[in-house]
Amino acid sequence: MYIKQISVFMENKRGELKRVTDALKTGNVNILTASIADTKDFGIWLIITDDNENAKKVLRSNGFLISSDDLIGIEVAHEPGALSDALAVLDNNGIDIEYLYSYEKTDGSAYILFRVHDTEKTISILNKCGVKLIDKSLF
């Protein structure tokens, strides 16, 4: 049920993101979804690819500092309140979300990808409450 995410640490300077995408292109890695967090001096590019193992190899060989994390993915209806209802399950069970991002689908639903401190406990709670979990194969 985990979705593997790669975090790419890079300097916050012109052309750096292009350099990362060039490396992934050379490695024939397709980016499925991404998000960037930045500060004045550096950025962290959060990506999920079609081949994370190859992506990590390519990025490391091009000198990028990376890490990998497990995310949880859920599917919610693409309508007002659907995300709030899903997040209420976590809030009611004392689960804090470190960060999240979404992936809009064309069928009237959306994938919400998020990181928590205790993934196993969170997955157990979501299963008990009937929240639809997803895995990378659904992208």
Salt bridges, closest charged atoms under 4 A:
GLU11 OE2 - LYS13 NZ 3.67
GLU16 OE2 - ARG19 NH2 3.25
ASP22 OD1 - LYS18 NZ 2.75
GLU53 OE2 - LYS56 NZ 3.06
ASP69 OD2 - ARG115 NH1 3.53
ASP70 OD1 - LYS4 NZ 2.56
GLU75 OE2 - LYS105 NZ 3.21
GLU75 OE1 - LYS132 NZ 3.00
GLU98 OE1 - ARG115 NE 3.19
GLU104 OE2 - HIS78 NE2 3.14
ASP107 OD2 - LYS105 NZ 3.06
